[in-house]
Amino acid sequence: MLDIDRKGLPAVALFSEEFESGVEAWRDVHGFDAGAIYVRHPIQPLTVDEVHARADEIFDQVIAAITAP
């Protein structure tokens, strides 16, 4: 992801909200300013339909992040 960010390519990373503080700390240390979107936790025990519903929840955020100037 760092390479993508440094090349200026549109990208966004998806993380479980459980890891938000760790991701933000890592971003601060590395000067990483690429988009990060957090998905409601937990994810692993969900059914396929539930995963699709979580994806639907953040879809607009993802599109906005990768199309922002």
PDB file of N, CA, C and O in Angstrom:
ATOM      1  N   MET A   1       0.822  -1.180   0.000  1.00  0.00           N
ATOM      2  CA  MET A   1       0.000   0.000   0.000  1.00  0.00           C
ATOM      3  C   MET A   1       0.868   1.247   0.000  1.00  0.00           C
ATOM      4  O   MET A   1       0.527   2.239  -0.643  1.00  0.00           O
ATOM      5  N   LEU A   2       1.976   1.207   0.706  1.00  0.00           N
ATOM      6  CA  LEU A   2       2.869   2.371   0.706  1.00  0.00           C
ATOM      7  C   LEU A   2       3.341   2.708  -0.703  1.00  0.00           C
ATOM      8  O   LEU A   2       3.389   3.879  -1.079  1.00  0.00           O
ATOM      9  N   ASP A   3       3.691   1.686  -1.484  1.00  0.00           N
ATOM     10  CA  ASP A   3       4.138   1.927  -2.859  1.00  0.00           C
ATOM     11  C   ASP A   3       3.035   2.557  -3.698  1.00  0.00           C
ATOM     12  O   ASP A   3       3.295   3.466  -4.487  1.00  0.00           O
ATOM     13  N   ILE A   4       1.836   2.090  -3.535  1.00  0.00           N
ATOM     14  CA  ILE A   4       0.704   2.654  -4.272  1.00  0.00           C
ATOM     15  C   ILE A   4       0.517   4.117  -3.887  1.00  0.00           C
ATOM     16  O   ILE A   4       0.325   4.973  -4.750  1.00  0.00           O
ATOM     17  N   ASP A   5       0.572   4.400  -2.584  1.00  0.00           N
ATOM     18  CA  ASP A   5       0.418   5.770  -2.098  1.00  0.00           C
ATOM     19  C   ASP A   5       1.514   6.670  -2.656  1.00  0.00           C
ATOM     20  O   ASP A   5       1.238   7.782  -3.106  1.00  0.00           O
ATOM     21  N   ARG A   6       2.734   6.201  -2.628  1.00  0.00           N
ATOM     22  CA  ARG A   6       3.868   7.007  -3.098  1.00  0.00           C
ATOM     23  C   ARG A   6       3.804   7.269  -4.599  1.00  0.00           C
ATOM     24  O   ARG A   6       4.328   8.277  -5.073  1.00  0.00           O
ATOM     25  N   LYS A   7       3.170   6.375  -5.349  1.00  0.00           N
ATOM     26  CA  LYS A   7       3.024   6.569  -6.795  1.00  0.00           C
ATOM     27  C   LYS A   7       1.841   7.468  -7.131  1.00  0.00           C
ATOM     28  O   LYS A   7       1.645   7.830  -8.291  1.00  0.00           O
ATOM     29  N   GLY A   8       1.058   7.828  -6.130  1.00  0.00           N
ATOM     30  CA  GLY A   8      -0.084   8.695  -6.347  1.00  0.00           C
ATOM     31  C   GLY A   8      -1.267   8.017  -7.014  1.00  0.00           C
ATOM     32  O   GLY A   8      -2.125   8.686  -7.590  1.00  0.00           O
ATOM     33  N   LEU A   9      -1.317   6.693  -6.939  1.00  0.00           N
ATOM     34  CA  LEU A   9      -2.427   5.955  -7.547  1.00  0.00           C
ATOM     35  C   LEU A   9      -3.623   5.932  -6.595  1.00  0.00           C
ATOM     36  O   LEU A   9      -3.446   5.871  -5.379  1.00  0.00           O
ATOM     37  N   PRO A  10      -4.834   5.979  -7.139  1.00  0.00           N
ATOM     38  CA  PRO A  10      -6.006   5.925  -6.260  1.00  0.00           C
ATOM     39  C   PRO A  10      -6.131   4.550  -5.615  1.00  0.00           C
ATOM     40  O   PRO A  10      -6.137   3.526  -6.299  1.00  0.00           O
ATOM     41  N   ALA A  11      -6.228   4.545  -4.308  1.00  0.00           N
ATOM     42  CA  ALA A  11      -6.356   3.290  -3.572  1.00  0.00           C
ATOM     43  C   ALA A  11      -6.918   3.588  -2.190  1.00  0.00           C
ATOM     44  O   ALA A  11      -6.854   4.715  -1.700  1.00  0.00           O
ATOM     45  N   VAL A  12      -7.455   2.578  -1.594  1.00  0.00           N
ATOM     46  CA  VAL A  12      -7.946   2.672  -0.229  1.00  0.00           C
ATOM     47  C   VAL A  12      -7.721   1.314   0.425  1.00  0.00           C
ATOM     48  O   VAL A  12      -7.858   0.277  -0.224  1.00  0.00           O
ATOM     49  N   ALA A  13      -7.381   1.322   1.689  1.00  0.00           N
ATOM     50  CA  ALA A  13      -7.187   0.080   2.436  1.00  0.00           C
ATOM     51  C   ALA A  13      -8.397  -0.131   3.336  1.00  0.00           C
ATOM     52  O   ALA A  13      -8.912   0.814   3.933  1.00  0.00           O
ATOM     53  N   LEU A  14      -8.843  -1.375   3.427  1.00  0.00           N
ATOM     54  CA  LEU A  14      -9.979  -1.723   4.275  1.00  0.00           C
ATOM     55  C   LEU A  14      -9.483  -2.500   5.483  1.00  0.00           C
ATOM     56  O   LEU A  14      -8.704  -3.445   5.361  1.00  0.00           O
ATOM     57  N   PHE A  15      -9.953  -2.080   6.656  1.00  0.00           N
ATOM     58  CA  PHE A  15      -9.551  -2.709   7.911  1.00  0.00           C
ATOM     59  C   PHE A  15     -10.774  -2.920   8.777  1.00  0.00           C
ATOM     60  O   PHE A  15     -11.752  -2.179   8.679  1.00  0.00           O
ATOM     61  N   SER A  16     -10.718  -3.922   9.617  1.00  0.00           N
ATOM     62  CA  SER A  16     -11.738  -4.070  10.643  1.00  0.00           C
ATOM     63  C   SER A  16     -11.564  -2.932  11.634  1.00  0.00           C
ATOM     64  O   SER A  16     -10.438  -2.560  11.966  1.00  0.00           O
ATOM     65  N   GLU A  17     -12.682  -2.372  12.112  1.00  0.00           N
ATOM     66  CA  GLU A  17     -12.606  -1.251  13.048  1.00  0.00           C
ATOM     67  C   GLU A  17     -11.859  -1.624  14.333  1.00  0.00           C
ATOM     68  O   GLU A  17     -11.394  -0.744  15.058  1.00  0.00           O
ATOM     69  N   GLU A  18     -11.747  -2.895  14.609  1.00  0.00           N
ATOM     70  CA  GLU A  18     -11.015  -3.369  15.786  1.00  0.00           C
ATOM     71  C   GLU A  18      -9.549  -2.938  15.750  1.00  0.00           C
ATOM     72  O   GLU A  18      -8.916  -2.807  16.798  1.00  0.00           O
ATOM     73  N   PHE A  19      -9.012  -2.719  14.561  1.00  0.00           N
ATOM     74  CA  PHE A  19      -7.596  -2.410  14.408  1.00  0.00           C
ATOM     75  C   PHE A  19      -7.326  -0.941  14.103  1.00  0.00           C
ATOM     76  O   PHE A  19      -6.210  -0.588  13.721  1.00  0.00           O
ATOM     77  N   GLU A  20      -8.326  -0.080  14.263  1.00  0.00           N
ATOM     78  CA  GLU A  20      -8.186   1.326  13.894  1.00  0.00           C
ATOM     79  C   GLU A  20      -7.039   2.026  14.626  1.00  0.00           C
ATOM     80  O   GLU A  20      -6.258   2.731  13.986  1.00  0.00           O
ATOM     81  N   SER A  21      -6.916   1.857  15.921  1.00  0.00           N
ATOM     82  CA  SER A  21      -5.862   2.564  16.651  1.00  0.00           C
ATOM     83  C   SER A  21      -4.476   2.110  16.194  1.00  0.00           C
ATOM     84  O   SER A  21      -3.565   2.930  16.076  1.00  0.00           O
ATOM     85  N   GLY A  22      -4.309   0.819  15.937  1.00  0.00           N
ATOM     86  CA  GLY A  22      -3.020   0.316  15.453  1.00  0.00           C
ATOM     87  C   GLY A  22      -2.698   0.823  14.059  1.00  0.00           C
ATOM     88  O   GLY A  22      -1.555   1.184  13.777  1.00  0.00           O
ATOM     89  N   VAL A  23      -3.692   0.853  13.188  1.00  0.00           N
ATOM     90  CA  VAL A  23      -3.486   1.346  11.820  1.00  0.00           C
ATOM     91  C   VAL A  23      -3.116   2.820  11.854  1.00  0.00           C
ATOM     92  O   VAL A  23      -2.186   3.244  11.167  1.00  0.00           O
ATOM     93  N   GLU A  24      -3.835   3.601  12.646  1.00  0.00           N
ATOM     94  CA  GLU A  24      -3.558   5.034  12.720  1.00  0.00           C
ATOM     95  C   GLU A  24      -2.161   5.299  13.289  1.00  0.00           C
ATOM     96  O   GLU A  24      -1.467   6.202  12.822  1.00  0.00           O
ATOM     97  N   ALA A  25      -1.749   4.528  14.283  1.00  0.00           N
ATOM     98  CA  ALA A  25      -0.402   4.681  14.842  1.00  0.00           C
ATOM     99  C   ALA A  25       0.650   4.348  13.790  1.00  0.00           C
ATOM    100  O   ALA A  25       1.648   5.058  13.665  1.00  0.00           O
ATOM    101  N   TRP A  26       0.436   3.273  13.032  1.00  0.00           N
ATOM    102  CA  TRP A  26       1.372   2.881  11.980  1.00  0.00           C
ATOM    103  C   TRP A  26       1.444   3.968  10.917  1.00  0.00           C
ATOM    104  O   TRP A  26       2.529   4.305  10.442  1.00  0.00           O
ATOM    105  N   ARG A  27       0.283   4.523  10.540  1.00  0.00           N
ATOM    106  CA  ARG A  27       0.260   5.588   9.540  1.00  0.00           C
ATOM    107  C   ARG A  27       1.056   6.802  10.018  1.00  0.00           C
ATOM    108  O   ARG A  27       1.790   7.415   9.242  1.00  0.00           O
ATOM    109  N   ASP A  28       0.907   7.145  11.294  1.00  0.00           N
ATOM    110  CA  ASP A  28       1.644   8.289  11.843  1.00  0.00           C
ATOM    111  C   ASP A  28       3.149   8.059  11.799  1.00  0.00           C
ATOM    112  O   ASP A  28       3.904   8.957  11.426  1.00  0.00           O
ATOM    113  N   VAL A  29       3.585   6.873  12.174  1.00  0.00           N
ATOM    114  CA  VAL A  29       5.015   6.550  12.198  1.00  0.00           C
ATOM    115  C   VAL A  29       5.619   6.598  10.799  1.00  0.00           C
ATOM    116  O   VAL A  29       6.740   7.073  10.619  1.00  0.00           O
ATOM    117  N   HIS A  30       4.875   6.106   9.810  1.00  0.00           N
ATOM    118  CA  HIS A  30       5.405   5.995   8.455  1.00  0.00           C
ATOM    119  C   HIS A  30       5.035   7.172   7.543  1.00  0.00           C
ATOM    120  O   HIS A  30       5.440   7.204   6.381  1.00  0.00           O
ATOM    121  N   GLY A  31       4.278   8.125   8.058  1.00  0.00           N
ATOM    122  CA  GLY A  31       3.864   9.246   7.232  1.00  0.00           C
ATOM    123  C   GLY A  31       2.958   8.815   6.095  1.00  0.00           C
ATOM    124  O   GLY A  31       2.989   9.391   5.008  1.00  0.00           O
ATOM    125  N   PHE A  32       2.174   7.825   6.346  1.00  0.00           N
ATOM    126  CA  PHE A  32       1.314   7.204   5.347  1.00  0.00           C
ATOM    127  C   PHE A  32      -0.043   7.891   5.371  1.00  0.00           C
ATOM    128  O   PHE A  32      -0.769   7.804   6.361  1.00  0.00           O
ATOM    129  N   ASP A  33      -0.386   8.576   4.280  1.00  0.00           N
ATOM    130  CA  ASP A  33      -1.607   9.370   4.269  1.00  0.00           C
ATOM    131  C   ASP A  33      -2.643   8.822   3.289  1.00  0.00           C
ATOM    132  O   ASP A  33      -3.540   9.558   2.879  1.00  0.00           O
ATOM    133  N   ALA A  34      -2.544   7.585   2.913  1.00  0.00           N
ATOM    134  CA  ALA A  34      -3.528   6.995   2.002  1.00  0.00           C
ATOM    135  C   ALA A  34      -4.828   6.733   2.757  1.00  0.00           C
ATOM    136  O   ALA A  34      -4.859   6.693   3.987  1.00  0.00           O
ATOM    137  N   GLY A  35      -5.885   6.560   1.996  1.00  0.00           N
ATOM    138  CA  GLY A  35      -7.180   6.339   2.611  1.00  0.00           C
ATOM    139  C   GLY A  35      -7.274   5.025   3.349  1.00  0.00           C
ATOM    140  O   GLY A  35      -6.744   4.005   2.908  1.00  0.00           O
ATOM    141  N   ALA A  36      -7.953   5.062   4.477  1.00  0.00           N
ATOM    142  CA  ALA A  36      -8.244   3.851   5.241  1.00  0.00           C
ATOM    143  C   ALA A  36      -9.720   3.898   5.585  1.00  0.00           C
ATOM    144  O   ALA A  36     -10.220   4.913   6.070  1.00  0.00           O
ATOM    145  N   ILE A  37     -10.406   2.815   5.337  1.00  0.00           N
ATOM    146  CA  ILE A  37     -11.819   2.706   5.660  1.00  0.00           C
ATOM    147  C   ILE A  37     -11.969   1.531   6.617  1.00  0.00           C
ATOM    148  O   ILE A  37     -11.387   0.463   6.427  1.00  0.00           O
ATOM    149  N   TYR A  38     -12.765   1.766   7.645  1.00  0.00           N
ATOM    150  CA  TYR A  38     -12.928   0.758   8.681  1.00  0.00           C
ATOM    151  C   TYR A  38     -14.311   0.106   8.580  1.00  0.00           C
ATOM    152  O   TYR A  38     -15.341   0.778   8.510  1.00  0.00           O
ATOM    153  N   VAL A  39     -14.288  -1.216   8.575  1.00  0.00           N
ATOM    154  CA  VAL A  39     -15.492  -2.033   8.467  1.00  0.00           C
ATOM    155  C   VAL A  39     -15.880  -2.499   9.865  1.00  0.00           C
ATOM    156  O   VAL A  39     -15.018  -2.818  10.684  1.00  0.00           O
ATOM    157  N   ARG A  40     -17.182  -2.535  10.130  1.00  0.00           N
ATOM    158  CA  ARG A  40     -17.639  -3.007  11.444  1.00  0.00           C
ATOM    159  C   ARG A  40     -17.058  -4.378  11.766  1.00  0.00           C
ATOM    160  O   ARG A  40     -16.954  -5.245  10.898  1.00  0.00           O
ATOM    161  N   HIS A  41     -16.685  -4.555  13.015  1.00  0.00           N
ATOM    162  CA  HIS A  41     -16.083  -5.784  13.528  1.00  0.00           C
ATOM    163  C   HIS A  41     -17.175  -6.595  14.214  1.00  0.00           C
ATOM    164  O   HIS A  41     -18.095  -5.991  14.766  1.00  0.00           O
ATOM    165  N   PRO A  42     -17.132  -7.889  14.215  1.00  0.00           N
ATOM    166  CA  PRO A  42     -16.189  -8.793  13.581  1.00  0.00           C
ATOM    167  C   PRO A  42     -16.585  -9.082  12.135  1.00  0.00           C
ATOM    168  O   PRO A  42     -17.699  -8.785  11.705  1.00  0.00           O
ATOM    169  N   ILE A  43     -15.658  -9.659  11.410  1.00  0.00           N
ATOM    170  CA  ILE A  43     -15.898 -10.013  10.022  1.00  0.00           C
ATOM    171  C   ILE A  43     -15.816 -11.528   9.821  1.00  0.00           C
ATOM    172  O   ILE A  43     -16.639 -12.107   9.112  1.00  0.00           O
ATOM    173  N   GLN A  44     -14.843 -12.156  10.432  1.00  0.00           N
ATOM    174  CA  GLN A  44     -14.537 -13.568  10.196  1.00  0.00           C
ATOM    175  C   GLN A  44     -15.729 -14.517  10.357  1.00  0.00           C
ATOM    176  O   GLN A  44     -15.875 -15.421   9.533  1.00  0.00           O
ATOM    177  N   PRO A  45     -16.590 -14.363  11.373  1.00  0.00           N
ATOM    178  CA  PRO A  45     -17.651 -15.371  11.531  1.00  0.00           C
ATOM    179  C   PRO A  45     -18.900 -15.117  10.681  1.00  0.00           C
ATOM    180  O   PRO A  45     -19.885 -15.843  10.813  1.00  0.00           O
ATOM    181  N   LEU A  46     -18.876 -14.110   9.822  1.00  0.00           N
ATOM    182  CA  LEU A  46     -20.072 -13.735   9.078  1.00  0.00           C
ATOM    183  C   LEU A  46     -20.377 -14.686   7.921  1.00  0.00           C
ATOM    184  O   LEU A  46     -19.488 -15.333   7.367  1.00  0.00           O
ATOM    185  N   THR A  47     -21.641 -14.747   7.583  1.00  0.00           N
ATOM    186  CA  THR A  47     -22.044 -15.495   6.392  1.00  0.00           C
ATOM    187  C   THR A  47     -21.719 -14.650   5.155  1.00  0.00           C
ATOM    188  O   THR A  47     -21.396 -13.468   5.276  1.00  0.00           O
ATOM    189  N   VAL A  48     -21.803 -15.247   3.993  1.00  0.00           N
ATOM    190  CA  VAL A  48     -21.541 -14.517   2.753  1.00  0.00           C
ATOM    191  C   VAL A  48     -22.492 -13.332   2.632  1.00  0.00           C
ATOM    192  O   VAL A  48     -22.063 -12.237   2.267  1.00  0.00           O
ATOM    193  N   ASP A  49     -23.761 -13.526   2.928  1.00  0.00           N
ATOM    194  CA  ASP A  49     -24.730 -12.437   2.840  1.00  0.00           C
ATOM    195  C   ASP A  49     -24.395 -11.308   3.816  1.00  0.00           C
ATOM    196  O   ASP A  49     -24.561 -10.134   3.486  1.00  0.00           O
ATOM    197  N   GLU A  50     -23.932 -11.655   4.999  1.00  0.00           N
ATOM    198  CA  GLU A  50     -23.556 -10.637   5.985  1.00  0.00           C
ATOM    199  C   GLU A  50     -22.314  -9.863   5.538  1.00  0.00           C
ATOM    200  O   GLU A  50     -22.223  -8.654   5.755  1.00  0.00           O
ATOM    201  N   VAL A  51     -21.365 -10.553   4.917  1.00  0.00           N
ATOM    202  CA  VAL A  51     -20.180  -9.876   4.384  1.00  0.00           C
ATOM    203  C   VAL A  51     -20.595  -8.909   3.271  1.00  0.00           C
ATOM    204  O   VAL A  51     -20.096  -7.787   3.201  1.00  0.00           O
ATOM    205  N   HIS A  52     -21.497  -9.343   2.417  1.00  0.00           N
ATOM    206  CA  HIS A  52     -21.992  -8.466   1.357  1.00  0.00           C
ATOM    207  C   HIS A  52     -22.678  -7.239   1.944  1.00  0.00           C
ATOM    208  O   HIS A  52     -22.533  -6.139   1.410  1.00  0.00           O
ATOM    209  N   ALA A  53     -23.415  -7.409   3.025  1.00  0.00           N
ATOM    210  CA  ALA A  53     -24.073  -6.279   3.682  1.00  0.00           C
ATOM    211  C   ALA A  53     -23.043  -5.308   4.251  1.00  0.00           C
ATOM    212  O   ALA A  53     -23.226  -4.094   4.163  1.00  0.00           O
ATOM    213  N   ARG A  54     -21.971  -5.825   4.829  1.00  0.00           N
ATOM    214  CA  ARG A  54     -20.898  -4.942   5.340  1.00  0.00           C
ATOM    215  C   ARG A  54     -20.249  -4.184   4.195  1.00  0.00           C
ATOM    216  O   ARG A  54     -19.934  -3.002   4.325  1.00  0.00           O
ATOM    217  N   ALA A  55     -20.050  -4.864   3.074  1.00  0.00           N
ATOM    218  CA  ALA A  55     -19.474  -4.195   1.903  1.00  0.00           C
ATOM    219  C   ALA A  55     -20.406  -3.098   1.411  1.00  0.00           C
ATOM    220  O   ALA A  55     -19.951  -2.017   1.036  1.00  0.00           O
ATOM    221  N   ASP A  56     -21.680  -3.363   1.410  1.00  0.00           N
ATOM    222  CA  ASP A  56     -22.648  -2.343   1.000  1.00  0.00           C
ATOM    223  C   ASP A  56     -22.577  -1.114   1.906  1.00  0.00           C
ATOM    224  O   ASP A  56     -22.749   0.013   1.441  1.00  0.00           O
ATOM    225  N   GLU A  57     -22.323  -1.331   3.197  1.00  0.00           N
ATOM    226  CA  GLU A  57     -22.243  -0.224   4.152  1.00  0.00           C
ATOM    227  C   GLU A  57     -21.119   0.756   3.826  1.00  0.00           C
ATOM    228  O   GLU A  57     -21.250   1.955   4.073  1.00  0.00           O
ATOM    229  N   ILE A  58     -20.026   0.256   3.276  1.00  0.00           N
ATOM    230  CA  ILE A  58     -18.865   1.128   3.031  1.00  0.00           C
ATOM    231  C   ILE A  58     -18.636   1.435   1.558  1.00  0.00           C
ATOM    232  O   ILE A  58     -17.695   2.148   1.211  1.00  0.00           O
ATOM    233  N   PHE A  59     -19.486   0.904   0.698  1.00  0.00           N
ATOM    234  CA  PHE A  59     -19.289   1.062  -0.747  1.00  0.00           C
ATOM    235  C   PHE A  59     -19.120   2.532  -1.157  1.00  0.00           C
ATOM    236  O   PHE A  59     -18.182   2.864  -1.881  1.00  0.00           O
ATOM    237  N   ASP A  60     -20.007   3.400  -0.707  1.00  0.00           N
ATOM    238  CA  ASP A  60     -19.919   4.816  -1.083  1.00  0.00           C
ATOM    239  C   ASP A  60     -18.617   5.453  -0.599  1.00  0.00           C
ATOM    240  O   ASP A  60     -18.043   6.295  -1.289  1.00  0.00           O
ATOM    241  N   GLN A  61     -18.154   5.057   0.577  1.00  0.00           N
ATOM    242  CA  GLN A  61     -16.880   5.577   1.104  1.00  0.00           C
ATOM    243  C   GLN A  61     -15.705   5.155   0.224  1.00  0.00           C
ATOM    244  O   GLN A  61     -14.802   5.949  -0.043  1.00  0.00           O
ATOM    245  N   VAL A  62     -15.726   3.907  -0.220  1.00  0.00           N
ATOM    246  CA  VAL A  62     -14.650   3.392  -1.078  1.00  0.00           C
ATOM    247  C   VAL A  62     -14.624   4.152  -2.399  1.00  0.00           C
ATOM    248  O   VAL A  62     -13.568   4.602  -2.845  1.00  0.00           O
ATOM    249  N   ILE A  63     -15.780   4.291  -3.013  1.00  0.00           N
ATOM    250  CA  ILE A  63     -15.846   5.003  -4.299  1.00  0.00           C
ATOM    251  C   ILE A  63     -15.389   6.451  -4.124  1.00  0.00           C
ATOM    252  O   ILE A  63     -14.638   6.968  -4.951  1.00  0.00           O
ATOM    253  N   ALA A  64     -15.831   7.100  -3.062  1.00  0.00           N
ATOM    254  CA  ALA A  64     -15.411   8.488  -2.813  1.00  0.00           C
ATOM    255  C   ALA A  64     -13.905   8.580  -2.612  1.00  0.00           C
ATOM    256  O   ALA A  64     -13.270   9.513  -3.102  1.00  0.00           O
ATOM    257  N   ALA A  65     -13.332   7.625  -1.900  1.00  0.00           N
ATOM    258  CA  ALA A  65     -11.894   7.662  -1.604  1.00  0.00           C
ATOM    259  C   ALA A  65     -11.055   7.461  -2.871  1.00  0.00           C
ATOM    260  O   ALA A  65     -10.017   8.103  -3.027  1.00  0.00           O
ATOM    261  N   ILE A  66     -11.487   6.588  -3.765  1.00  0.00           N
ATOM    262  CA  ILE A  66     -10.651   6.315  -4.935  1.00  0.00           C
ATOM    263  C   ILE A  66     -10.921   7.260  -6.098  1.00  0.00           C
ATOM    264  O   ILE A  66     -10.205   7.232  -7.099  1.00  0.00           O
ATOM    265  N   THR A  67     -11.951   8.099  -5.972  1.00  0.00           N
ATOM    266  CA  THR A  67     -12.225   9.054  -7.041  1.00  0.00           C
ATOM    267  C   THR A  67     -11.977  10.503  -6.620  1.00  0.00           C
ATOM    268  O   THR A  67     -12.170  11.422  -7.415  1.00  0.00           O
ATOM    269  N   ALA A  68     -11.554  10.707  -5.378  1.00  0.00           N
ATOM    270  CA  ALA A  68     -11.270  12.063  -4.891  1.00  0.00           C
ATOM    271  C   ALA A  68     -10.046  12.626  -5.616  1.00  0.00           C
ATOM    272  O   ALA A  68      -9.104  11.895  -5.922  1.00  0.00           O
ATOM    273  N   PRO A  69     -10.072  13.920  -5.884  1.00  0.00           N
ATOM    274  CA  PRO A  69      -8.903  14.523  -6.572  1.00  0.00           C
ATOM    275  C   PRO A  69      -7.644  14.490  -5.723  1.00  0.00           C
ATOM    276  O   PRO A  69      -6.591  14.955  -6.161  1.00  0.00           O
TER     277      PRO A  69
END
